[in-house]
């Protein structure tokens, strides 16, 4: 199901790229999505009753955070559960930045042929690993410097994990980076787990013995449990996560709602 979501999100990025005044341009998304991605997007939107307006906003929010971090000197970035992401190719990243993409083999088997004729803007490293297993060793083997300041990106990831898996992942990330490192994630609120759009995925989880979708209303507590201190918490629609696309909402922690969060290494 997570592989299906990667194709779906690629289709959403492709559609956004074709809009007037898009929030971002992803010239690779259409080919990566393929017919399967568009079909998956259409099926999702039939169940949900329309487009998910948050996804393009989320992509842009993570884009902006990535570029701001690079401008501040971060040169090591790890994308956990990379899916069909193309930021290493489409963002104007520093050429000396090391960009690590961690995901399962089947993702890269589809992705690499599509991108083969293109060059990344930075030093891109693919890391074949399952985030439910040992991914630290493959990441280190790929060249990760565990003493370097690092930006960890967990976009659209926690939804598919259990709380113990998330806490373990956060602890592992904390042990693999240096001072002033940052982790960024989106965390759906518990109210959203019961939405009509979730029924198909919940049914799929039940049929396949997969844990149900994860949500939490206290992102700071979740991150703290994994060794990180929340620095900034906002919600889709707030001034810093809107881009003129969503109904205006207050920022900060809003129980029941989705949050976009950045955190630094906890000191105690």
ABEGO torsion letter per residue (X at the ends): XAAAAAAAAAAAAAAAAABBGBABBBAAAAAAAEAAAAAAAAAAAAAAGEBBAAAAAAAAAAAAAAAAAAAAGBABBBBBGAEABAAAAABBBBAABBBBBBBBAAAAAAAAAAAAABBBABBBBBBBBBAABBAAAAAAAAGBBAABBBBBBBBGAAAABBAAAAAAAAAAAAAABBBGBBBBBBBBBAAAAABAAAAAAAAAAAAAGBBBBBBBABAAAAAAAAGBBBABBBBBGBAABAGGABBBBBBEBBBGBBBBBBBBBBAX
